[in-house]
């Protein structure tokens, strides 16, 4: 049983962890994975209706599964076919009967409200492939996920804002991490992007497309447009498997007109691709290559979670682009919710336990969220400055146009001898008038164009308060505020109930010896025998846990060794080809090339001319394992290439 009490202070906030268990799929029901008695038939406790809840001793009915969720305790119980059962506790746990609306109201709604107040927030789904991560985050047409519900929540807050002096700007970006390449899902070419920054100051993605939205419906259309460009495919475990990690970024900027103060809240909505095992997915060719990259990124994410949970001095954010993107969400300036998705079938026991363990470790990660006030890169300030500049330009043009009004011809009585001169002056004035009228028309068109630009910029900025009568708006605002407060109170009350239940269970064992009094020796013997059995049970559980951890570590090590061997073989093949194709004159330049993580490109280092041997020594050190390839003559024909081991 894994339980832990987490300290909370005003300066830090732990990552909130939620577990959601999906129902059995039709394929799992047909193959009988719900019948746990097949794994251990001698245990009649699991065969029928004799199972009891350890808290209220109530029997539960229904199809037997490996996973049992206790929502009132925030606990997940997993049947272990090799020994004692596993019990994990979290901030919240939901079984297959819970809908996404309940999860959003109880866990996600407070986080989105904090984003509207200027904090950074992140919600990401984690788990094995086929456990319902995309269903939880995006949902379907009939069952909305967390992302579209967050859209409606944001715009309900903006449209029912209490003060018309508050201006909002909402923008969206959508990127995916596919084969360790960051791609912009909102650009037509799905162009590749680079991650810049450092571990101390955080990483960011420049040049990604940002779309300004004016309603929740527009944000949904942006999300669907990005989903069309997202990589997906079919495997044996999932008909529509996500082949990439996707991040939908919502930026909400709020300006208060009296104080000219700007707050910026950023919400990262992350749908991770699921971990896979080739034996179960039967992936091959491109799908296998995608799976290896997915597992590599998730493994790096697990290492980061473990390092943060253990307060390690070094956190390996740079091991993967995924961990760089999520740096602020894990141990940084953000409020974070991790939704661990699991399946109930015995077929996925190992993956379920791994997911629950990582989720349990994530509970210990402490973030330091800070309200973002008056940031330098706020787009809202740029738009306001541009509007003021255009208005000043219009005033200048209006003033200039007054000086260019057409001149009226002078009213004079011409003499006979001056008729020619008068006619010439009249023609000249008429020409000037025609030119002035043309100039005024151009200035008018330019002014209208500038006014259209101002109107377009102002349309992007949403004023709080909405339209309609003032009394109706005030009543609607009050109702919205009261409803929001009720949601917050209900969520906070349920969270306290779960925490109190977990605290009671945690303190039961320590207070048992103090509260119990005995009238006979036999009662004392029975009580101590019961406590001894609990201690023995806990010892056996810890021993089994240690054995399972060792087995899991060995299995992971073997998988990594096999992957390393395959990568080394591919690397040697490429080095052999490079040695055979690169001319001797160009080899020094190739050896000076170094890959830069910051710029995501290759760079050539400057080599001092006074030390020509330095490059040679470095070349010898780096070329270990391919000395034989260089010593032998270069293979040039297909036969000699085959003899050299190039396939």
Secondary structure, DSSP 8 states (H G I E B T S, - for coil): -B-------SS-EE-EEEEEE----HHHHHHTTT-GGGT-TT-GGGTSTT-B-TTT--B--SS--SEEEETTTTEEEE--TTSS-EEEE-SEEE-TT--HHHHIIIIIHHHHHHHHTT--EEEEEEEBTTSSHHHHHTB-SSSB-HHHHHHHHHHHHHHT-S-TTEEEEEEEEEEEEETTEEEETTSTT--EE-EEEETTTEEEETT---EEESSHHHHHHHHHHHHHHS-EE--SS-TTEE-SEEEEEEEEEEEETTTTEEEEEEEEEEE---B--HHHH---THHHHHHHHHHHHHHHHHHHHHHHHTT-S---GGG-HHHHHTTTTTTSSSEEEEEEEE---GGGHHHHHHHHHHHHHHTT-EE-----BS-TT-HHHHHHHHHHHHHHHHHHHHHHHHTT-----------STTHHHHHHHHHHHHHHHHHHHHHHHHHHHHHHHHHHHHHHHHHHSEETT-SS-HHHHHHHHHHHHHHHHHHHHHHHHHHHHHHHHHHHHHHHHHHHHHH---SSHHHHHHHHHHHHHHHHHHHHHHHHHHHHHHHHHHHHHHHHHHHHHHHHHHHHHHHHHHHHHS-HHHHHHHHTEEEETTTTEEEE----TT-HHHHHHHHHHHTTT-HHHHHS----SHHHHHHTT--
